[in-house]
Amino acid sequence: MAVMNVSEYDVILDAREDRCPMPLLKAKMALSKMTSGNCLCVTTEDVGSLKDIPHYINIVGHTLLKQEENEGVFTFVVQKK
């Protein structure tokens, strides 16, 4: 598993135990409480998140800085607009 440098993220959301639509809903809630320019790191094992999270980020105008998969764990790093 990849090691994350937590200092590069303002909020870390571990949604690995959650299933659709919870990872996306929790990401939305976290982003709504964040300041513009802050970074959110979301980890999930829900395959639906591969489509849902980037789609939502694109629609609302946030920036998807990183998306990766490692041993069934999907990681998204999002910068709030």
ZAFI-209619 format. One record per residue: residue number from 0; residue in one letter; chain; x, y, z of N, C-alpha, C, O in turn. Coordinates in steps of 0.1 Angstrom, whole numbers, plus 5000, padded with zeros to 4 digits. Example, Ala and Ser with C-alpha at 12.3 -4.5 7.8 and 13.67 -1.06 7.14 Angstrom:
@n = 0	res = a	chain = A	n.east = 5132	n.north = 4943	n.up = 5078	ca.east = 5123	ca.north = 4955	ca.up = 5078	c.east = 5132	c.north = 4967	c.up = 5078	o.east = 5142	o.north = 4967	o.up = 5085
@n = 1	res = s	chain = A	n.east = 5128	n.north = 4978	n.up = 5071	ca.east = 5137	ca.north = 4989	ca.up = 5071	c.east = 5129	c.north = 5000	c.up = 5079	o.east = 5134	o.north = 5011	o.up = 5080
END
This chain:
@n = 0	res = m	chain = A	n.east = 5008	n.north = 4988	n.up = 5000	ca.east = 5000	ca.north = 5000	ca.up = 5000	c.east = 5009	c.north = 5012	c.up = 5000	o.east = 5019	o.north = 5013	o.up = 5007
@n = 1	res = a	chain = A	n.east = 5005	n.north = 5022	n.up = 4993	ca.east = 5012	ca.north = 5035	ca.up = 4992	c.east = 5012	c.north = 5042	c.up = 5005	o.east = 5002	o.north = 5043	o.up = 5012
@n = 2	res = v	chain = A	n.east = 5023	n.north = 5049	n.up = 5008	ca.east = 5024	ca.north = 5057	ca.up = 5020	c.east = 5020	c.north = 5071	c.up = 5017	o.east = 5025	o.north = 5077	o.up = 5007
@n = 3	res = m	chain = A	n.east = 5011	n.north = 5077	n.up = 5024	ca.east = 5006	ca.north = 5091	ca.up = 5022	c.east = 5013	c.north = 5100	c.up = 5031	o.east = 5015	o.north = 5097	o.up = 5043
@n = 4	res = n	chain = A	n.east = 5018	n.north = 5111	n.up = 5026	ca.east = 5023	ca.north = 5122	ca.up = 5034	c.east = 5012	c.north = 5130	c.up = 5039	o.east = 5007	o.north = 5139	o.up = 5031
@n = 5	res = v	chain = A	n.east = 5007	n.north = 5129	n.up = 5051	ca.east = 4995	ca.north = 5135	ca.up = 5055	c.east = 4996	c.north = 5150	c.up = 5055	o.east = 4986	o.north = 5157	o.up = 5055
@n = 6	res = s	chain = A	n.east = 5008	n.north = 5156	n.up = 5056	ca.east = 5009	ca.north = 5170	ca.up = 5057	c.east = 5005	c.north = 5177	c.up = 5043	o.east = 5003	o.north = 5189	o.up = 5043
@n = 7	res = e	chain = A	n.east = 5004	n.north = 5169	n.up = 5033	ca.east = 5001	ca.north = 5175	ca.up = 5020	c.east = 4985	c.north = 5176	c.up = 5018	o.east = 4981	o.north = 5182	o.up = 5008
@n = 8	res = y	chain = A	n.east = 4978	n.north = 5171	n.up = 5027	ca.east = 4963	ca.north = 5172	ca.up = 5027	c.east = 4957	c.north = 5179	c.up = 5038	o.east = 4962	o.north = 5178	o.up = 5050
@n = 9	res = d	chain = A	n.east = 4947	n.north = 5187	n.up = 5036	ca.east = 4940	ca.north = 5194	ca.up = 5046	c.east = 4930	c.north = 5186	c.up = 5053	o.east = 4928	o.north = 5187	o.up = 5065
@n = 10	res = v	chain = A	n.east = 4924	n.north = 5177	n.up = 5045	ca.east = 4914	ca.north = 5167	ca.up = 5051	c.east = 4916	c.north = 5153	c.up = 5045	o.east = 4918	o.north = 5152	o.up = 5033
@n = 11	res = i	chain = A	n.east = 4916	n.north = 5143	n.up = 5053	ca.east = 4917	ca.north = 5129	ca.up = 5048	c.east = 4904	c.north = 5122	c.up = 5052	o.east = 4900	o.north = 5122	o.up = 5063
@n = 12	res = l	chain = A	n.east = 4898	n.north = 5116	n.up = 5041	ca.east = 4886	ca.north = 5109	ca.up = 5043	c.east = 4888	c.north = 5094	c.up = 5040	o.east = 4891	o.north = 5091	o.up = 5028
@n = 13	res = d	chain = A	n.east = 4887	n.north = 5086	n.up = 5050	ca.east = 4888	ca.north = 5071	ca.up = 5047	c.east = 4874	c.north = 5066	c.up = 5046	o.east = 4867	o.north = 5064	o.up = 5056
@n = 14	res = a	chain = A	n.east = 4870	n.north = 5063	n.up = 5033	ca.east = 4857	ca.north = 5057	ca.up = 5030	c.east = 4858	c.north = 5043	c.up = 5025	o.east = 4849	o.north = 5038	o.up = 5018
@n = 15	res = r	chain = A	n.east = 4868	n.north = 5036	n.up = 5030	ca.east = 4871	ca.north = 5022	ca.up = 5025	c.east = 4860	c.north = 5012	c.up = 5029	o.east = 4857	o.north = 5003	o.up = 5022
@n = 16	res = e	chain = A	n.east = 4853	n.north = 5015	n.up = 5040	ca.east = 4843	ca.north = 5006	ca.up = 5044	c.east = 4829	c.north = 5009	c.up = 5038	o.east = 4819	o.north = 5002	o.up = 5040
@n = 17	res = d	chain = A	n.east = 4828	n.north = 5021	n.up = 5032	ca.east = 4815	ca.north = 5025	ca.up = 5026	c.east = 4813	c.north = 5021	c.up = 5012	o.east = 4822	o.north = 5018	o.up = 5004
@n = 18	res = r	chain = A	n.east = 4800	n.north = 5019	n.up = 5009	ca.east = 4796	ca.north = 5016	ca.up = 4996	c.east = 4787	c.north = 5027	c.up = 4990	o.east = 4782	o.north = 5036	o.up = 4997
@n = 19	res = c	chain = A	n.east = 4786	n.north = 5027	n.up = 4976	ca.east = 4779	ca.north = 5037	ca.up = 4969	c.east = 4765	c.north = 5039	c.up = 4975	o.east = 4758	o.north = 5029	o.up = 4978
@n = 20	res = p	chain = A	n.east = 4761	n.north = 5051	n.up = 4977	ca.east = 4767	ca.north = 5064	ca.up = 4973	c.east = 4775	c.north = 5071	c.up = 4984	o.east = 4779	o.north = 5083	o.up = 4982
@n = 21	res = m	chain = A	n.east = 4778	n.north = 5064	n.up = 4995	ca.east = 4784	ca.north = 5071	ca.up = 5007	c.east = 4798	c.north = 5077	c.up = 5004	o.east = 4800	o.north = 5088	o.up = 5009
@n = 22	res = p	chain = A	n.east = 4807	n.north = 5071	n.up = 4997	ca.east = 4820	ca.north = 5078	ca.up = 4995	c.east = 4818	c.north = 5091	c.up = 4988	o.east = 4825	o.north = 5101	o.up = 4992
@n = 23	res = l	chain = A	n.east = 4809	n.north = 5092	n.up = 4978	ca.east = 4807	ca.north = 5105	ca.up = 4972	c.east = 4800	c.north = 5115	c.up = 4981	o.east = 4804	o.north = 5126	o.up = 4982
@n = 24	res = l	chain = A	n.east = 4790	n.north = 5110	n.up = 4988	ca.east = 4783	ca.north = 5119	ca.up = 4997	c.east = 4792	c.north = 5124	c.up = 5008	o.east = 4791	o.north = 5136	o.up = 5012
@n = 25	res = k	chain = A	n.east = 4801	n.north = 5116	n.up = 5014	ca.east = 4810	ca.north = 5120	ca.up = 5024	c.east = 4820	c.north = 5130	c.up = 5018	o.east = 4824	o.north = 5140	o.up = 5025
@n = 26	res = a	chain = A	n.east = 4825	n.north = 5128	n.up = 5006	ca.east = 4834	ca.north = 5137	ca.up = 4999	c.east = 4827	c.north = 5151	c.up = 4997	o.east = 4833	o.north = 5161	o.up = 5000
@n = 27	res = k	chain = A	n.east = 4815	n.north = 5151	n.up = 4993	ca.east = 4807	ca.north = 5163	ca.up = 4991	c.east = 4806	c.north = 5171	c.up = 5004	o.east = 4808	o.north = 5183	o.up = 5005
@n = 28	res = m	chain = A	n.east = 4803	n.north = 5164	n.up = 5015	ca.east = 4802	ca.north = 5170	ca.up = 5028	c.east = 4815	c.north = 5176	c.up = 5033	o.east = 4816	o.north = 5187	o.up = 5038
@n = 29	res = a	chain = A	n.east = 4826	n.north = 5168	n.up = 5031	ca.east = 4839	ca.north = 5173	ca.up = 5035	c.east = 4843	c.north = 5186	c.up = 5027	o.east = 4848	o.north = 5195	o.up = 5033
@n = 30	res = l	chain = A	n.east = 4841	n.north = 5185	n.up = 5014	ca.east = 4844	ca.north = 5197	ca.up = 5006	c.east = 4836	c.north = 5209	c.up = 5009	o.east = 4841	o.north = 5220	o.up = 5009
@n = 31	res = s	chain = A	n.east = 4823	n.north = 5207	n.up = 5013	ca.east = 4815	ca.north = 5219	ca.up = 5017	c.east = 4820	c.north = 5226	c.up = 5029	o.east = 4817	o.north = 5238	o.up = 5031
@n = 32	res = k	chain = A	n.east = 4828	n.north = 5219	n.up = 5037	ca.east = 4833	ca.north = 5225	ca.up = 5050	c.east = 4847	c.north = 5231	c.up = 5048	o.east = 4852	o.north = 5237	o.up = 5057
@n = 33	res = m	chain = A	n.east = 4853	n.north = 5229	n.up = 5036	ca.east = 4867	ca.north = 5233	ca.up = 5034	c.east = 4868	c.north = 5247	c.up = 5028	o.east = 4858	o.north = 5252	o.up = 5022
@n = 34	res = t	chain = A	n.east = 4879	n.north = 5252	n.up = 5029	ca.east = 4882	ca.north = 5265	ca.up = 5023	c.east = 4888	c.north = 5264	c.up = 5009	o.east = 4894	o.north = 5253	o.up = 5006
@n = 35	res = s	chain = A	n.east = 4885	n.north = 5273	n.up = 5000	ca.east = 4890	ca.north = 5273	ca.up = 4987	c.east = 4905	c.north = 5271	c.up = 4987	o.east = 4913	o.north = 5278	o.up = 4994
@n = 36	res = g	chain = A	n.east = 4910	n.north = 5262	n.up = 4978	ca.east = 4924	ca.north = 5259	ca.up = 4977	c.east = 4929	c.north = 5247	c.up = 4986	o.east = 4940	o.north = 5242	o.up = 4984
@n = 37	res = n	chain = A	n.east = 4921	n.north = 5243	n.up = 4996	ca.east = 4924	ca.north = 5232	ca.up = 5004	c.east = 4923	c.north = 5219	c.up = 4996	o.east = 4916	o.north = 5218	o.up = 4986
@n = 38	res = c	chain = A	n.east = 4931	n.north = 5209	n.up = 5001	ca.east = 4931	ca.north = 5196	ca.up = 4994	c.east = 4924	c.north = 5185	c.up = 5003	o.east = 4927	o.north = 5184	o.up = 5015
@n = 39	res = l	chain = A	n.east = 4916	n.north = 5177	n.up = 4997	ca.east = 4910	ca.north = 5165	ca.up = 5003	c.east = 4915	c.north = 5153	c.up = 4997	o.east = 4916	o.north = 5151	o.up = 4984
@n = 40	res = c	chain = A	n.east = 4919	n.north = 5143	n.up = 5005	ca.east = 4923	ca.north = 5130	ca.up = 5001	c.east = 4912	c.north = 5120	c.up = 5005	o.east = 4909	o.north = 5118	o.up = 5016
@n = 41	res = v	chain = A	n.east = 4907	n.north = 5113	n.up = 4995	ca.east = 4896	ca.north = 5103	ca.up = 4997	c.east = 4901	c.north = 5089	c.up = 4993	o.east = 4907	o.north = 5088	o.up = 4983
@n = 42	res = t	chain = A	n.east = 4900	n.north = 5080	n.up = 5002	ca.east = 4903	ca.north = 5066	ca.up = 4999	c.east = 4890	c.north = 5058	c.up = 5000	o.east = 4883	o.north = 5059	o.up = 5010
@n = 43	res = t	chain = A	n.east = 4888	n.north = 5049	n.up = 4990	ca.east = 4876	ca.north = 5040	ca.up = 4990	c.east = 4879	c.north = 5027	c.up = 4983	o.east = 4889	o.north = 5027	o.up = 4975
@n = 44	res = e	chain = A	n.east = 4871	n.north = 5017	n.up = 4986	ca.east = 4872	ca.north = 5005	ca.up = 4979	c.east = 4860	c.north = 5003	c.up = 4969	o.east = 4859	o.north = 4992	o.up = 4963
@n = 45	res = d	chain = A	n.east = 4851	n.north = 5013	n.up = 4969	ca.east = 4839	ca.north = 5012	ca.up = 4961	c.east = 4842	c.north = 5015	c.up = 4946	o.east = 4846	o.north = 5026	o.up = 4943
@n = 46	res = v	chain = A	n.east = 4840	n.north = 5005	n.up = 4938	ca.east = 4843	ca.north = 5007	ca.up = 4923	c.east = 4835	c.north = 5018	c.up = 4917	o.east = 4840	o.north = 5024	o.up = 4908
@n = 47	res = g	chain = A	n.east = 4823	n.north = 5020	n.up = 4922	ca.east = 4815	ca.north = 5031	ca.up = 4917	c.east = 4821	c.north = 5045	c.up = 4918	o.east = 4818	o.north = 5054	o.up = 4911
@n = 48	res = s	chain = A	n.east = 4830	n.north = 5046	n.up = 4928	ca.east = 4836	ca.north = 5059	ca.up = 4930	c.east = 4845	c.north = 5063	c.up = 4918	o.east = 4848	o.north = 5075	o.up = 4916
@n = 49	res = l	chain = A	n.east = 4850	n.north = 5053	n.up = 4911	ca.east = 4858	ca.north = 5056	ca.up = 4899	c.east = 4851	c.north = 5065	c.up = 4889	o.east = 4858	o.north = 5073	o.up = 4882
@n = 50	res = k	chain = A	n.east = 4838	n.north = 5063	n.up = 4888	ca.east = 4830	ca.north = 5072	ca.up = 4880	c.east = 4824	c.north = 5084	c.up = 4887	o.east = 4825	o.north = 5095	o.up = 4882
@n = 51	res = d	chain = A	n.east = 4819	n.north = 5081	n.up = 4899	ca.east = 4811	ca.north = 5091	ca.up = 4906	c.east = 4820	c.north = 5103	c.up = 4911	o.east = 4816	o.north = 5114	o.up = 4908
@n = 52	res = i	chain = A	n.east = 4831	n.north = 5101	n.up = 4917	ca.east = 4839	ca.north = 5112	ca.up = 4922	c.east = 4844	c.north = 5121	c.up = 4912	o.east = 4842	o.north = 5133	o.up = 4912
@n = 53	res = p	chain = A	n.east = 4851	n.north = 5115	n.up = 4901	ca.east = 4856	ca.north = 5124	ca.up = 4891	c.east = 4845	c.north = 5132	c.up = 4884	o.east = 4847	o.north = 5144	o.up = 4880
@n = 54	res = h	chain = A	n.east = 4834	n.north = 5125	n.up = 4882	ca.east = 4822	ca.north = 5132	ca.up = 4875	c.east = 4817	c.north = 5144	c.up = 4883	o.east = 4815	o.north = 5155	o.up = 4878
@n = 55	res = y	chain = A	n.east = 4816	n.north = 5142	n.up = 4896	ca.east = 4811	ca.north = 5152	ca.up = 4905	c.east = 4821	c.north = 5164	c.up = 4905	o.east = 4817	o.north = 5175	o.up = 4904
@n = 56	res = i	chain = A	n.east = 4834	n.north = 5161	n.up = 4907	ca.east = 4844	ca.north = 5171	ca.up = 4907	c.east = 4844	c.north = 5179	c.up = 4895	o.east = 4846	o.north = 5191	o.up = 4895
@n = 57	res = n	chain = A	n.east = 4843	n.north = 5173	n.up = 4883	ca.east = 4842	ca.north = 5180	ca.up = 4870	c.east = 4830	c.north = 5189	c.up = 4870	o.east = 4831	o.north = 5201	o.up = 4865
@n = 58	res = i	chain = A	n.east = 4818	n.north = 5185	n.up = 4874	ca.east = 4806	ca.north = 5193	ca.up = 4873	c.east = 4807	c.north = 5205	c.up = 4882	o.east = 4803	o.north = 5216	o.up = 4878
@n = 59	res = v	chain = A	n.east = 4812	n.north = 5204	n.up = 4894	ca.east = 4812	ca.north = 5215	ca.up = 4903	c.east = 4824	c.north = 5224	c.up = 4902	o.east = 4825	o.north = 5235	o.up = 4907
@n = 60	res = g	chain = A	n.east = 4834	n.north = 5220	n.up = 4894	ca.east = 4846	ca.north = 5228	ca.up = 4892	c.east = 4858	c.north = 5227	c.up = 4901	o.east = 4867	o.north = 5235	o.up = 4900
@n = 61	res = h	chain = A	n.east = 4858	n.north = 5217	n.up = 4910	ca.east = 4870	ca.north = 5215	ca.up = 4918	c.east = 4880	c.north = 5208	c.up = 4908	o.east = 4878	o.north = 5205	o.up = 4897
@n = 62	res = t	chain = A	n.east = 4892	n.north = 5207	n.up = 4914	ca.east = 4903	ca.north = 5201	ca.up = 4906	c.east = 4907	c.north = 5187	c.up = 4911	o.east = 4910	o.north = 5186	o.up = 4923
@n = 63	res = l	chain = A	n.east = 4907	n.north = 5177	n.up = 4902	ca.east = 4911	ca.north = 5164	ca.up = 4906	c.east = 4927	c.north = 5164	c.up = 4904	o.east = 4931	o.north = 5163	o.up = 4892
@n = 64	res = l	chain = A	n.east = 4934	n.north = 5164	n.up = 4915	ca.east = 4949	ca.north = 5164	ca.up = 4914	c.east = 4955	c.north = 5151	c.up = 4911	o.east = 4965	o.north = 5150	o.up = 4905
@n = 65	res = k	chain = A	n.east = 4948	n.north = 5140	n.up = 4917	ca.east = 4954	ca.north = 5127	ca.up = 4915	c.east = 4943	c.north = 5117	c.up = 4917	o.east = 4934	o.north = 5118	o.up = 4925
@n = 66	res = q	chain = A	n.east = 4944	n.north = 5106	n.up = 4909	ca.east = 4935	ca.north = 5095	ca.up = 4910	c.east = 4944	c.north = 5083	c.up = 4908	o.east = 4950	o.north = 5081	o.up = 4897
@n = 67	res = e	chain = A	n.east = 4943	n.north = 5073	n.up = 4917	ca.east = 4951	ca.north = 5061	ca.up = 4916	c.east = 4944	c.north = 5049	c.up = 4922	o.east = 4936	o.north = 5051	o.up = 4931
@n = 68	res = e	chain = A	n.east = 4949	n.north = 5037	n.up = 4918	ca.east = 4944	ca.north = 5025	ca.up = 4924	c.east = 4956	c.north = 5016	c.up = 4928	o.east = 4965	o.north = 5015	o.up = 4920
@n = 69	res = n	chain = A	n.east = 4955	n.north = 5011	n.up = 4940	ca.east = 4965	ca.north = 5002	ca.up = 4945	c.east = 4959	c.north = 4991	c.up = 4953	o.east = 4953	o.north = 4993	o.up = 4964
@n = 70	res = e	chain = A	n.east = 4959	n.north = 4979	n.up = 4948	ca.east = 4954	ca.north = 4967	ca.up = 4954	c.east = 4940	c.north = 4969	c.up = 4958	o.east = 4936	o.north = 4965	o.up = 4969
@n = 71	res = g	chain = A	n.east = 4931	n.north = 4974	n.up = 4949	ca.east = 4917	ca.north = 4975	ca.up = 4952	c.east = 4913	c.north = 4988	c.up = 4960	o.east = 4901	o.north = 4989	o.up = 4963
@n = 72	res = v	chain = A	n.east = 4923	n.north = 4996	n.up = 4964	ca.east = 4920	ca.north = 5008	ca.up = 4971	c.east = 4921	c.north = 5020	c.up = 4961	o.east = 4932	o.north = 5022	o.up = 4955
@n = 73	res = f	chain = A	n.east = 4911	n.north = 5028	n.up = 4960	ca.east = 4911	ca.north = 5039	ca.up = 4951	c.east = 4914	c.north = 5052	c.up = 4959	o.east = 4907	o.north = 5054	o.up = 4969
@n = 74	res = t	chain = A	n.east = 4923	n.north = 5060	n.up = 4954	ca.east = 4926	ca.north = 5073	ca.up = 4961	c.east = 4924	c.north = 5084	c.up = 4951	o.east = 4928	o.north = 5084	o.up = 4940
@n = 75	res = f	chain = A	n.east = 4917	n.north = 5094	n.up = 4957	ca.east = 4914	ca.north = 5107	ca.up = 4949	c.east = 4919	c.north = 5118	c.up = 4957	o.east = 4917	o.north = 5119	o.up = 4969
@n = 76	res = v	chain = A	n.east = 4927	n.north = 5127	n.up = 4951	ca.east = 4931	ca.north = 5140	ca.up = 4958	c.east = 4924	c.north = 5151	c.up = 4950	o.east = 4926	o.north = 5153	o.up = 4938
@n = 77	res = v	chain = A	n.east = 4916	n.north = 5159	n.up = 4958	ca.east = 4908	ca.north = 5170	ca.up = 4952	c.east = 4912	c.north = 5183	c.up = 4958	o.east = 4913	o.north = 5184	o.up = 4970
@n = 78	res = q	chain = A	n.east = 4914	n.north = 5193	n.up = 4950	ca.east = 4916	ca.north = 5206	ca.up = 4955	c.east = 4903	c.north = 5214	c.up = 4953	o.east = 4897	o.north = 5215	o.up = 4942
@n = 79	res = k	chain = A	n.east = 4898	n.north = 5220	n.up = 4964	ca.east = 4885	ca.north = 5227	ca.up = 4963	c.east = 4887	c.north = 5240	c.up = 4956	o.east = 4897	o.north = 5247	o.up = 4957
@n = 80	res = k	chain = A	n.east = 4877	n.north = 5243	n.up = 4947	ca.east = 4878	ca.north = 5256	ca.up = 4939	c.east = 4877	c.north = 5268	c.up = 4948	o.east = 4877	o.north = 5279	o.up = 4943
END
